[in-house]
């Protein structure tokens, strides 16, 4: 069995995620993977599960937060 790096559960159906820099993570659920790996909005601090918006090296959950943080010209897709 393999131990989840977030919750510590020793689970026979755990899975691994490799990042582009070669780091390997082990999780027992998508919830734990999201908890560890999802970026956090630089304005409202929510975990970004969907597409998100990147502006000037910062990540936001959407255009509203990017604009609230002073980023110009950021719009959501319609």
ZABASE-770654 format. One record per residue: x negated, y negated, z negated of N, C-alpha, C, O in turn; residue in three letters; residue number from 1. Coordinates in pm, whole numbers, m for minus. Layout:
N
+--------+--------+--------+--------+--------+--------+--------+--------+--------+--------+--------+--------+-------+------+
!    n.u !    n.v !    n.w !   ca.u !   ca.v !   ca.w !    c.u !    c.v !    c.w !    o.u !    o.v !    o.w ! kolnu ! guro !
+--------+--------+--------+--------+--------+--------+--------+--------+--------+--------+--------+--------+-------+------+
!      X !      Y !      Z !      X !      Y !      Z !      X !      Y !      Z !      X !      Y !      Z !   ALA !  NUM !
...
+--------+--------+--------+--------+--------+--------+--------+--------+--------+--------+--------+--------+-------+------+
This chain:
78
+--------+--------+--------+--------+--------+--------+--------+--------+--------+--------+--------+--------+-------+------+
!    n.u !    n.v !    n.w !   ca.u !   ca.v !   ca.w !    c.u !    c.v !    c.w !    o.u !    o.v !    o.w ! kolnu ! guro !
+--------+--------+--------+--------+--------+--------+--------+--------+--------+--------+--------+--------+-------+------+
!    m83 !    118 !      0 !      0 !      0 !      0 !    m88 !   m125 !      0 !   m207 !   m120 !    m32 !   UNK !    1 !
!    m26 !   m236 !     37 !    m98 !   m361 !     50 !    m31 !   m468 !    m36 !     92 !   m479 !    m39 !   UNK !    2 !
!   m112 !   m547 !   m104 !    m61 !   m648 !   m197 !    m42 !   m783 !   m126 !   m132 !   m831 !    m57 !   UNK !    3 !
!     76 !   m843 !   m147 !    106 !   m976 !    m93 !     22 !  m1080 !   m167 !     15 !  m1078 !   m290 !   UNK !    4 !
!    m42 !  m1170 !    m93 !   m128 !  m1270 !   m155 !    m50 !  m1382 !   m223 !   m109 !  m1461 !   m296 !   UNK !    5 !
!     81 !  m1391 !   m200 !    162 !  m1495 !   m264 !    227 !  m1443 !   m392 !    208 !  m1501 !   m499 !   UNK !    6 !
!    303 !  m1334 !   m381 !    380 !  m1287 !   m496 !    315 !  m1169 !   m568 !    356 !  m1133 !   m679 !   UNK !    7 !
!    215 !  m1108 !   m505 !    147 !   m996 !   m569 !    216 !   m862 !   m554 !    167 !   m761 !   m605 !   UNK !    8 !
!    330 !   m858 !   m484 !    402 !   m733 !   m464 !    317 !   m635 !   m386 !    260 !   m671 !   m283 !   UNK !    9 !
!    309 !   m513 !   m433 !    236 !   m406 !   m365 !    337 !   m331 !   m280 !    418 !   m255 !   m333 !   UNK !   10 !
!    334 !   m350 !   m149 !    444 !   m311 !    m61 !    392 !   m233 !     59 !    295 !   m273 !    122 !   UNK !   11 !
!    458 !   m122 !     90 !    412 !    m39 !    201 !    442 !    m98 !    338 !    387 !    m52 !    438 !   UNK !   12 !
!    529 !   m199 !    346 !    561 !   m261 !    474 !    505 !   m403 !    485 !    554 !   m484 !    563 !   UNK !   13 !
!    403 !   m432 !    407 !    338 !   m563 !    415 !    280 !   m583 !    556 !    255 !   m486 !    628 !   UNK !   14 !
!    259 !   m707 !    593 !    203 !   m737 !    725 !     93 !   m840 !    712 !     81 !   m909 !    610 !   UNK !   15 !
!     12 !   m851 !    817 !   m101 !   m943 !    818 !    m78 !  m1051 !    923 !    m17 !  m1027 !   1028 !   UNK !   16 !
!   m127 !  m1170 !    893 !   m123 !  m1282 !    987 !   m265 !  m1333 !   1000 !   m329 !  m1366 !    900 !   UNK !   17 !
!   m315 !  m1340 !   1123 !   m448 !  m1397 !   1146 !   m432 !  m1537 !   1202 !   m350 !  m1560 !   1292 !   UNK !   18 !
!   m509 !  m1631 !   1150 !   m504 !  m1768 !   1199 !   m607 !  m1786 !   1310 !   m693 !  m1700 !   1331 !   UNK !   19 !
!   m598 !  m1897 !   1380 !   m689 !  m1920 !   1492 !   m834 !  m1934 !   1448 !   m925 !  m1917 !   1529 !   UNK !   20 !
!   m857 !  m1965 !   1320 !   m995 !  m1972 !   1271 !  m1046 !  m1838 !   1217 !  m1156 !  m1831 !   1162 !   UNK !   21 !
!   m965 !  m1733 !   1233 !  m1007 !  m1599 !   1196 !   m970 !  m1555 !   1055 !   m999 !  m1442 !   1017 !   UNK !   22 !
!   m908 !  m1643 !    977 !   m865 !  m1604 !    842 !   m751 !  m1503 !    853 !   m668 !  m1512 !    943 !   UNK !   23 !
!   m748 !  m1408 !    761 !   m644 !  m1305 !    763 !   m567 !  m1312 !    631 !   m626 !  m1311 !    523 !   UNK !   24 !
!   m434 !  m1318 !    642 !   m346 !  m1328 !    527 !   m254 !  m1207 !    523 !   m217 !  m1154 !    628 !   UNK !   25 !
!   m216 !  m1164 !    403 !   m128 !  m1049 !    386 !     m3 !  m1092 !    308 !    m13 !  m1156 !    203 !   UNK !   26 !
!    114 !  m1056 !    362 !    241 !  m1094 !    301 !    337 !   m975 !    299 !    325 !   m883 !    379 !   UNK !   27 !
!    431 !   m979 !    204 !    533 !   m875 !    200 !    665 !   m923 !    258 !    758 !   m843 !    274 !   UNK !   28 !
!    676 !  m1052 !    292 !    799 !  m1106 !    349 !    768 !  m1234 !    426 !    664 !  m1297 !    407 !   UNK !   29 !
!    862 !  m1270 !    513 !    846 !  m1397 !    584 !    855 !  m1514 !    487 !    790 !  m1616 !    508 !   UNK !   30 !
!    934 !  m1499 !    381 !    945 !  m1606 !    283 !    808 !  m1637 !    222 !    772 !  m1754 !    208 !   UNK !   31 !
!    732 !  m1535 !    187 !    598 !  m1557 !    131 !    504 !  m1616 !    236 !    422 !  m1702 !    204 !   UNK !   32 !
!    516 !  m1571 !    360 !    431 !  m1625 !    467 !    460 !  m1774 !    488 !    367 !  m1853 !    503 !   UNK !   33 !
!    588 !  m1811 !    489 !    626 !  m1952 !    504 !    572 !  m2033 !    387 !    517 !  m2141 !    406 !   UNK !   34 !
!    589 !  m1980 !    267 !    543 !  m2050 !    147 !    394 !  m2084 !    155 !    353 !  m2194 !    118 !   UNK !   35 !
!    314 !  m1990 !    204 !    170 !  m2010 !    210 !    125 !  m2089 !    332 !     31 !  m2168 !    323 !   UNK !   36 !
!    190 !  m2069 !    448 !    132 !  m2117 !    573 !    201 !  m2236 !    638 !    140 !  m2303 !    721 !   UNK !   37 !
!    326 !  m2265 !    603 !    397 !  m2374 !    669 !    335 !  m2509 !    631 !    307 !  m2533 !    514 !   UNK !   38 !
!    314 !  m2595 !    729 !    264 !  m2730 !    697 !    370 !  m2806 !    617 !    488 !  m2771 !    619 !   UNK !   39 !
!    327 !  m2911 !    549 !    417 !  m2991 !    466 !    427 !  m3132 !    525 !    326 !  m3193 !    559 !   UNK !   40 !
!    551 !  m3181 !    535 !    575 !  m3315 !    589 !    501 !  m3418 !    505 !    514 !  m3420 !    382 !   UNK !   41 !
!    424 !  m3503 !    571 !    347 !  m3605 !    501 !    434 !  m3717 !    444 !    384 !  m3802 !    370 !   UNK !   42 !
!    563 !  m3719 !    479 !    652 !  m3822 !    423 !    741 !  m3765 !    312 !    736 !  m3812 !    199 !   UNK !   43 !
!    823 !  m3666 !    345 !    922 !  m3617 !    247 !    876 !  m3492 !    172 !    943 !  m3448 !     78 !   UNK !   44 !
!    764 !  m3434 !    212 !    701 !  m3319 !    145 !    775 !  m3186 !    164 !    743 !  m3090 !     95 !   UNK !   45 !
!    872 !  m3178 !    255 !    940 !  m3052 !    283 !    847 !  m2963 !    366 !    766 !  m3013 !    444 !   UNK !   46 !
!    860 !  m2832 !    351 !    783 !  m2741 !    436 !    843 !  m2743 !    576 !    965 !  m2736 !    592 !   UNK !   47 !
!    758 !  m2753 !    677 !    803 !  m2762 !    815 !    813 !  m2621 !    872 !    712 !  m2556 !    898 !   UNK !   48 !
!    936 !  m2575 !    889 !    960 !  m2441 !    941 !    978 !  m2443 !   1092 !    941 !  m2347 !   1160 !   UNK !   49 !
!   1033 !  m2551 !   1145 !   1056 !  m2563 !   1289 !    938 !  m2627 !   1360 !    823 !  m2608 !   1321 !   UNK !   50 !
!    968 !  m2703 !   1463 !    865 !  m2762 !   1548 !    783 !  m2869 !   1477 !    660 !  m2870 !   1489 !   UNK !   51 !
!    848 !  m2957 !   1406 !    776 !  m3067 !   1343 !    726 !  m3168 !   1446 !    740 !  m3148 !   1567 !   UNK !   52 !
!    668 !  m3275 !   1396 !    615 !  m3384 !   1479 !    475 !  m3416 !   1428 !    456 !  m3435 !   1308 !   UNK !   53 !
!    379 !  m3423 !   1518 !    242 !  m3459 !   1480 !    213 !  m3598 !   1536 !    234 !  m3624 !   1654 !   UNK !   54 !
!    165 !  m3687 !   1449 !    132 !  m3822 !   1492 !      7 !  m3868 !   1420 !      2 !  m3873 !   1297 !   UNK !   55 !
!    m95 !  m3901 !   1497 !   m220 !  m3953 !   1443 !   m278 !  m3861 !   1334 !   m328 !  m3909 !   1232 !   UNK !   56 !
!   m271 !  m3732 !   1357 !   m330 !  m3636 !   1264 !   m245 !  m3603 !   1144 !   m290 !  m3528 !   1056 !   UNK !   57 !
!   m125 !  m3656 !   1136 !    m34 !  m3625 !   1026 !     83 !  m3544 !   1079 !    121 !  m3557 !   1195 !   UNK !   58 !
!    141 !  m3459 !    992 !    257 !  m3377 !   1030 !    381 !  m3425 !    958 !    377 !  m3459 !    839 !   UNK !   59 !
!    493 !  m3428 !   1033 !    621 !  m3470 !    979 !    728 !  m3370 !   1020 !    715 !  m3303 !   1123 !   UNK !   60 !
!    833 !  m3359 !    939 !    940 !  m3264 !    972 !   1022 !  m3310 !   1091 !   1085 !  m3229 !   1158 !   UNK !   61 !
!   1023 !  m3440 !   1118 !   1097 !  m3493 !   1232 !   1060 !  m3638 !   1256 !    981 !  m3698 !   1183 !   UNK !   62 !
!   1120 !  m3694 !   1362 !   1089 !  m3831 !   1400 !   1128 !  m3931 !   1292 !   1059 !  m4031 !   1273 !   UNK !   63 !
!   1237 !  m3905 !   1220 !   1281 !  m3998 !   1115 !   1171 !  m4016 !   1011 !   1141 !  m4129 !    972 !   UNK !   64 !
!   1111 !  m3908 !    965 !   1004 !  m3918 !    865 !    879 !  m3983 !    923 !    811 !  m4059 !    855 !   UNK !   65 !
!    850 !  m3955 !   1049 !    734 !  m4018 !   1112 !    753 !  m4169 !   1118 !    661 !  m4245 !   1087 !   UNK !   66 !
!    873 !  m4213 !   1159 !    900 !  m4357 !   1164 !    899 !  m4418 !   1025 !    850 !  m4529 !   1006 !   UNK !   67 !
!    953 !  m4346 !    926 !    954 !  m4396 !    788 !    812 !  m4413 !    735 !    788 !  m4496 !    646 !   UNK !   68 !
!    720 !  m4336 !    789 !    580 !  m4346 !    748 !    503 !  m4448 !    833 !    381 !  m4461 !    820 !   UNK !   69 !
!    575 !  m4519 !    919 !    513 !  m4627 !    997 !    462 !  m4588 !   1134 !    398 !  m4670 !   1200 !   UNK !   70 !
!    489 !  m4467 !   1179 !    446 !  m4426 !   1313 !    540 !  m4484 !   1416 !    662 !  m4480 !   1398 !   UNK !   71 !
!    486 !  m4537 !   1524 !    564 !  m4603 !   1628 !    585 !  m4510 !   1747 !    500 !  m4428 !   1779 !   UNK !   72 !
!    701 !  m4524 !   1813 !    728 !  m4454 !   1938 !    759 !  m4307 !   1924 !    757 !  m4236 !   2025 !   UNK !   73 !
!    786 !  m4259 !   1805 !    817 !  m4117 !   1785 !    968 !  m4100 !   1793 !   1042 !  m4166 !   1720 !   UNK !   74 !
!   1013 !  m4012 !   1881 !   1157 !  m3983 !   1894 !   1177 !  m3832 !   1895 !   1093 !  m3756 !   1943 !   UNK !   75 !
!   1292 !  m3790 !   1838 !   1331 !  m3649 !   1846 !   1382 !  m3621 !   1986 !   1429 !  m3711 !   2055 !   UNK !   76 !
!   1372 !  m3497 !   2027 !   1432 !  m3458 !   2156 !   1582 !  m3454 !   2140 !   1634 !  m3419 !   2034 !   UNK !   77 !
!   1651 !  m3490 !   2245 !   1798 !  m3490 !   2242 !   1848 !  m3367 !   2313 !   1969 !  m3346 !   2323 !   UNK !   78 !
+--------+--------+--------+--------+--------+--------+--------+--------+--------+--------+--------+--------+-------+------+
